[in-house]
């Protein structure tokens, strides 16, 4: 009888002690959730700030731009008359990229164009998204916010972190 009582006492004590403190994992998840929410708020603020800079720039230069749902701004200077650019298309284009203040970054000429396959990466996601709105022969300007270009860190060469890019490009060939 005494051994049964001891057994019940040990089991009851164990259950009570286990129920007193929440598991450590739950506390960590709660902290992770708070940090994630803070990062989301900061990113939303920064995206809005970049969009405000782009809007002010477009107003100053009086360009008729259209904004995509992702935040990319497109100015079509000359519509193309050739093949429409779609997923897996091989595209050759010339371009000149600058920062919003006009500082030159990179370029590719008609003689030595940039060549990419849509959907395979290797180029800023904003450029790839913008190209899919064009067709062969088109000339356009893309205003690319950092989250669609080189993000918070830049490319560590010519493009500083959190930089809006201006891409002037001409689609030369679509295969």
C-alpha positions in Angstrom: 0.0 0.0 0.0 2.8 2.4 0.9 4.6 1.7 -2.4 1.5 2.4 -4.4 1.1 5.7 -2.5 4.8 6.6 -3.2 4.3 5.7 -6.9 1.2 8.0 -7.2 3.0 10.7 -5.3 6.0 10.6 -7.7 3.8 10.6 -10.8 1.6 13.5 -9.5 4.7 15.5 -8.6 6.3 14.9 -12.0 3.1 16.0 -13.8 2.8 19.1 -11.7 6.4 20.1 -12.2 6.2 19.6 -16.0 3.1 21.8 -16.2 4.6 24.8 -14.4 6.9 26.3 -17.0 6.2 26.7 -20.7 8.6 24.8 -22.9 11.7 26.7 -23.9 10.9 26.1 -27.6 7.6 28.1 -27.4 9.4 31.1 -25.9 12.0 31.0 -28.7 9.2 30.8 -31.3 7.5 33.8 -29.8 10.7 35.8 -29.9 11.3 34.7 -33.5 7.8 35.8 -34.4 8.4 39.3 -32.9 11.7 39.7 -34.8 10.1 38.5 -38.0 7.2 41.0 -37.6 9.8 43.8 -37.0 11.7 42.9 -40.2 8.4 42.9 -42.2 7.5 46.3 -40.9 11.0 47.7 -41.7 10.9 46.2 -45.2 7.5 47.6 -45.9 8.6 51.0 -44.7 11.7 50.9 -46.9 9.8 49.7 -50.0 7.3 52.6 -49.5 10.2 55.0 -49.1 11.8 53.8 -52.4 8.5 54.0 -54.2 8.2 57.6 -52.9 11.6 58.5 -54.3 10.7 56.9 -57.7 7.4 58.8 -57.8 9.1 62.1 -57.0 11.8 61.4 -59.7 9.1 60.6 -62.3 7.2 63.7 -61.5 10.4 65.8 -61.9 11.3 64.3 -65.3 7.6 64.0 -66.4 7.8 60.4 -67.6 4.5 58.5 -68.2 5.4 55.4 -66.2 3.3 52.4 -65.3 3.9 50.5 -62.0 3.6 46.7 -61.9 2.1 45.0 -58.8 5.7 44.1 -57.7 6.8 47.8 -57.6 8.7 47.9 -60.9 8.0 51.1 -63.0 8.1 50.9 -66.8 8.2 53.7 -69.4 7.8 52.4 -72.9 9.5 54.8 -75.2 8.9 52.7 -78.4 6.7 49.7 -78.6 8.3 46.7 -80.3 6.7 45.1 -83.4 8.4 41.7 -83.2 8.0 38.6 -81.1 6.6 39.1 -77.6 9.0 38.1 -74.8 7.7 35.1 -72.7 9.1 32.5 -70.3 12.1 30.6 -71.7 12.6 33.1 -74.5 16.2 33.9 -75.3 16.6 37.7 -75.4 19.4 39.9 -76.5 19.3 43.5 -75.5 21.4 46.6 -75.1 21.2 48.6 -72.0 22.6 51.3 -69.8 22.0 51.3 -66.1 22.4 54.3 -63.7 21.5 55.1 -60.2 18.6 57.5 -59.6 21.0 60.4 -59.3 22.5 59.6 -62.8 25.7 57.8 -61.7 26.5 55.3 -64.4 26.7 51.6 -63.4 26.8 49.1 -66.3 26.0 48.8 -70.0 25.8 46.5 -72.9 26.0 47.8 -76.5 24.4 46.8 -79.7 27.7 45.2 -80.7 28.1 43.3 -77.5 24.5 42.8 -76.1 23.4 41.2 -72.9 21.8 37.8 -73.6 19.6 36.0 -71.1 17.0 33.3 -71.0 13.8 34.4 -69.3 13.1 32.4 -66.2 16.6 31.3 -65.7 18.0 34.2 -63.6 21.3 35.8 -64.1 19.9 39.3 -64.2 18.0 41.5 -61.7 14.5 40.2 -61.2 13.1 43.7 -62.1 14.8 43.5 -65.5 13.4 40.1 -66.2 9.9 41.2 -65.1 10.1 44.3 -67.3 11.4 42.4 -70.3 8.3 40.2 -70.2 6.2 43.3 -70.9 8.1 44.0 -74.1 8.6 42.6 -77.6 11.4 42.6 -80.1 12.4 46.1 -81.1 11.0 47.8 -78.0 12.8 50.6 -76.2 11.9 51.2 -72.6 13.1 52.5 -69.3 12.7 50.5 -66.1 12.9 52.1 -62.6 13.8 49.2 -60.4 13.5 49.4 -56.6 16.2 47.7 -54.6 14.0 44.7 -53.7 13.9 43.8 -57.4 17.6 44.6 -58.0 20.5 44.3 -55.6 18.7 44.7 -52.3 20.2 46.0 -49.1 23.8 45.2 -49.9 24.2 46.3 -53.6 26.5 44.5 -55.9 29.6 45.5 -53.9 31.1 47.1 -57.0 29.2 49.9 -58.6 25.8 49.7 -57.1 25.4 50.7 -53.4 22.9 49.0 -51.1 19.3 50.1 -51.2 19.7 51.8 -54.6 17.0 52.4 -57.1 18.3 51.6 -60.6 17.3 53.1 -63.9 17.6 50.8 -66.9 17.4 52.2 -70.4 17.2 49.3 -72.8 16.4 48.2 -76.3 15.3 44.7 -77.1 17.4 43.6 -80.1 16.4 39.9 -80.6 13.9 37.4 -79.2 14.2 33.7 -79.9 
